[in-house]
């Protein structure tokens, strides 16, 4: 609807411009008031000019589809016909708006040549040739310049719109990436926190299942550890769910001070775990948290793959030198009869390697000469 209104308005402007020229220069081929005393216009030529001018105004309805062809044809007609000047100027403007500047300027040069021809063929009885030519050239340049201004403005608006779309897309991708990272962080925390607790429950329950002759004292002790671990696992699960429901905040994070409790829990299961801390000064929270997760994953794997084997944990280092975490477990006395979470074997080490990499540290793991397993990590400790 908007385009139709614009096209109709432009058609009326072109017709009005042609009528104004016809009234200013009436077609009297002879006599004292003839507009072109040097050229006698026959009546058939005057009528033909009016018909062509009207056709040129009608042709403006197709200026968007064929802007170059229409502009060139009207420029050629304007070299000998005055009444098509209005339609020709509108065609030049439309050409400058819808086509590259190189095309518009080329047609402008053609229009300037047509204006010079028109000044010779249809001279103005009042103005000299030079004035008539310069005035026509100025009008052509002004119309083309206006069209080029609109063209560049539209290009600028389109560019800004594209940039806004790209910026919105990038912002959405960044938000999705951040959400993905948060999900990975939550998944890693769930694996580290709940995996440790559930592995305790699995080992103790498996021992009670496969050792029905266990002394009552040891059964009571195992039941107590199961109850406490299950209660702690529920607490950890509530904290994780609370973080998921309220994104503001962080998951509960352990520090080096919690390492003694972690080792004590593992020792209560029945496997002997020795802890040796030889670091100087207070370990930064981020470094201590990563060290805690390393020990936690190593103890969990030891319970799964070497139940009952002795484990030694050594933490050493100093500011400026880094923090070294070594966890070595002996070979299992008997093959493990029950492995909890066997389907996810290896995922903990993958997540642990990623965690250590994010902390700019190094992680090594592999079997020992005695058939056990060793996990060692080095973490930077700023001085």
N, C-alpha and C positions, 0 to 999 in steps of 0.2 A: 504494500500500500504506500509506504514511504517513497519507494522508487518511482511509483506511478505519479505521485504528486510532484516530485522533483522533475520528472520528465515533462509533465504537462506545463509546469511553470517555465521551464527552459524553452519549450516550444512557443509559449506566449511571448516570452522575452525576444526570441528571434523574430517572430512575426511583427511584434511591435517595433523592433529596430528597423526592420525592412519597411514598414509603413512610414516611420519617421523619415527615412531617407527618401521615400517616394514623394512625400508631401513637401520636403525641403527642395527636392529637385524634380518638379513635375515633368512628365514626358511630353514636352512640346518640341517636336523636331525642328520647327521653323519659327521664325519670328524674333521679335526683339527680346523676349524673355527666355529664350532658349538657354538651358543650363550649360550646354556644351556647344558654344558657338563654332568651335572648330570641327565638330563632328555632327552630322545630321543623322538622327536615329529614326529609322522607319518605324511605323506602327507595329509591324510584325515582330521586329526586334525587341521593342519595348514590351510587348505582350509575352514574348518568349522569355525575356528576363524575369518577368514577374512569375511566370509558371515555374521556372527553374528555382527562383528564390523560395517559392512556396514548397517545392519538392525538397529543397535543402533543409527547410525548417522541419518538414516531416521526417527526413532522414536522421535528424538528431535523436529520434527514439531508439535508434540502433547504434548509438555512439559508443556504448560499452562493449558491444559485440565486435564491431569493426572500427575501432578508433583511428587506426593509422590510415586505412583505406578512405574513410569518410573525410578525414582532415586533408589528405592529399587532394582528393577530388574537389573539395570546396575551395582549397587554396588556388587550384588551377582555374576554377570558375571565377574567383574573385579578381583575377588579373584583368578581366574584361567586363565583369558584371558587378555593379555596385551594390545591388540589393541583397546579394548573398553574404555581404560582409558580416552581418550579425551572426548568422549561422556558422560562418567560418571561424569567427573568434571563439564561439562556444565550443566548436570542435577542437580547436587548438588547446583550449583550457582543459577539456576532457581528456585529450591525448596526453597532456603533461601530467594529469592526475593518475591515469591508469597505466602508463607505460614508462620505461626507464628514461632518465634524462637524455641519454644519447639519442634516442629516437625523437624525442620532443624537440631537441635543439636542431636536429637535421631537418625536420619539417619546418621549423622556424626560419632556417636559412632559405628554404624554398618559398616561404611566405613573404620574406623580405624581397626576394626577386620578383614575386608576383606583384608586390606593392609598387615596385619601380616600374613594372610594365603598365600597371593600372594608371600610374601618374602620367605616363606618356599617352596611353590610349584614351583615357577618360580624364583629361586634365581639369583641375578646379579653375573656374573662371575668375576666382578672386585671389587665391593663394598661388605663389610661384611654385615651380616644380620641386625645388629643394625643400621648401617648407612642407609641401604636401607629402613628399617622400619621408622626411624625418618624422612628421607627425604619425604617419601610418606605421613606420618602424617602431616608434615609441609605444604605440598602442599594442602592436603585436608582441613586443618584448615584455610589456607590463602584464598582458594576459598570460603569456607563457610562464613568466616568473611567478605569478600568483598560483598557477597550476602546479609548478614545481614545489612551491612552498607547501601546498596541501599534500602533495605526494610524499615529501619528506616527513611531514608531520604524521601522516598515516603510518609510514614505515616506523617512525619512532614509537608511536603508540603500540603498534604490533610487536615491536621489539621489547618494550616494557611489559606488555602482556605476556609474551613468551617467557621473559625473565621471571615474572611473578609465578607463572605456572611451574617453571623449573625450580624456583625457590620453594614453592609449596611441595613439589614432589620430593625435593631433597630433604625438606623438614620432616615429611612423612617417613621417608626412608631412615632418617636419623632416629626418629622416635621409635620406629620398628626395631632398629638395631639396638637402641638402648633397652627396649623392652625385652628383646632376645637375650641381651647380656644379663639383665636382671633375672630372667628365668633360668639361665644357665647358672648364675650365682646361687639362686635358691635351690636348684637341683643339686648343685655341688654340696651345699650346706646340708641338705637333707641326706645325701649319701654319707657325708662325713659324720653327722651327728647320729642319725637313726641307724645307719649301718653299723656303727660301733656298738650301740646298745643292743641291737637285734642279734649281732654276732655273739655277744655274751649269752643272751638267752638261748640261742641255738646250740652253743657248745655245752652249756649246763644241762639243757633238756636232753641233748643227745647222749651225754654221759649217764644221766639217770636212766635213759631208755636201754642203753646197751650194757649197763652195769647194774643189774638188779640186786646184786649182792653188796652194794655200797653200804658202809656202816651208817647207822642212823644219824650219828653226829655230822657226818659229811653231807648226808641228805638234807638235814636241817640247815646246814651252812649254805648249801647250794640253793635251797628254796628261798633263803633270805636274800641271797644275791639276785636270784631271779625276780623276786618281788621288788627289790630296790631298783633294779635295772629297768623293769617294766614301768615302774612309777616314773623314773627319770625320763624314759623314752616318751611317755605320755606328756610330761612337762615340756620336753623339747618339741614335740609335735604341736602342742598348743601354741608355743612361741612362734613356730614357723607359720602356722595358720593365721595367727594374729598379724604377722607381717604381711601375709598375702591379702588379708582383708583391709589392712591399713597400710598403703604403700609407704607412708612417711615413716622413716625410721630404718633401722638396720637389724639384721639377724643377730642374735646373741653371739658374741665372738669371744673365744677363750684367749688366754694369755699364757705366758710361761709359768705364772703362779699356779695354773690349773694342771700343770704337767704331773705333779706329785699325785694328785687325785686320780688322774688317768692311769698312771702306772699301778697305783694301789688297787684300782678296780680290776685291772688285768691280772694282778697277782692273786686276787681273791678267787679267781676262777679255778686256780689249781696249777697254772703254769708259773714258773718262777721268773720274775722280771726284775732286773737290777737297773737302777737309774744312777747315772754319774753326771753331775753338772759341774763343769770346770770353766765356766765363762766368767768374765770380769765385768762388774757393773750391771746396771739394769738394762735388760734387752728391750729395744723399742717394741711397741705394741704390734706393729705390722709384722716385724720379723718374728716375734714370739708367737704370734697367731699362726704364721706359716709353719714354724717349727712344731707347734702343737699338732697341726693337721698331718704333718709328715709322720710323727710318732704314732698318732692315732691310726693312720692307714696301715703302717707297718705292723702294729699289734693286731689289727683286725685280720690282715692277711696271714699272720703267724698262727692265729687261732684257727683259721680256715684250713690252712694247708699243712700245718705242723702242730697239731694239738698236743699239749703236754710238754712241748720242747721249751728249754730255757731260752730267755731272750735278754739281751743286754742293750741298754740304751745309754748313749754317751752324747752329751751336748757340751761343746767347748767353743771358745772363741773370745774375741775382744773387740772393742771399738776400733775401726780402721782395718782390722784383719778379716772380719766376717765371722759368721756363726756356722759351725759344722755340726751336723746331726747325723749320728751313726746308729743304726738299729740292726743288730745281728741276732738271728735266732738259729739254734742248733737244728739238726735234722730230727724229724719226728721218729719216736721210738717205734711206732706202728703206723701203717698207712691210715689216714683219716677215714673213719667209717661213715661220717656224715659231713657234707659240705653245704653250708647254707649259702644260698645266692650263687650257686655255681654257674647259672646262666649269665650272670653279669661279671664273670671273671675277667680281670684286666681293666675294667672300666675305672676302678679306683686309681690305678697307677696312671692311667691316661689323664684323668682329672688332676691328679697330684702333679704330674709333669707340667700341665698348663698353669697350675697355681704357682709352682716354683719359677716357671718362665716369666710370669707376670711380675714376680718379685725380683727379676734379673739375677736369678740364681742358677745353680746347676744341680741336676739330679742323676744319680747312678744307682743301678740295682742289678742284682744277678746272684747266681748260686755261689756258695763258698766251697773251698776245697774239701771241707768235712761233710758236705751234703746239705748244709743249711742254706740260709738266704741272708743276703746283706742289702740294706737300703741306706744310701748315703747321700746327703745333700749339703750344699754350701750356699749360704745366703749372705748377701752384702749387709754389713753393719757399719753405718756411717760413724765417723769418729766425732 
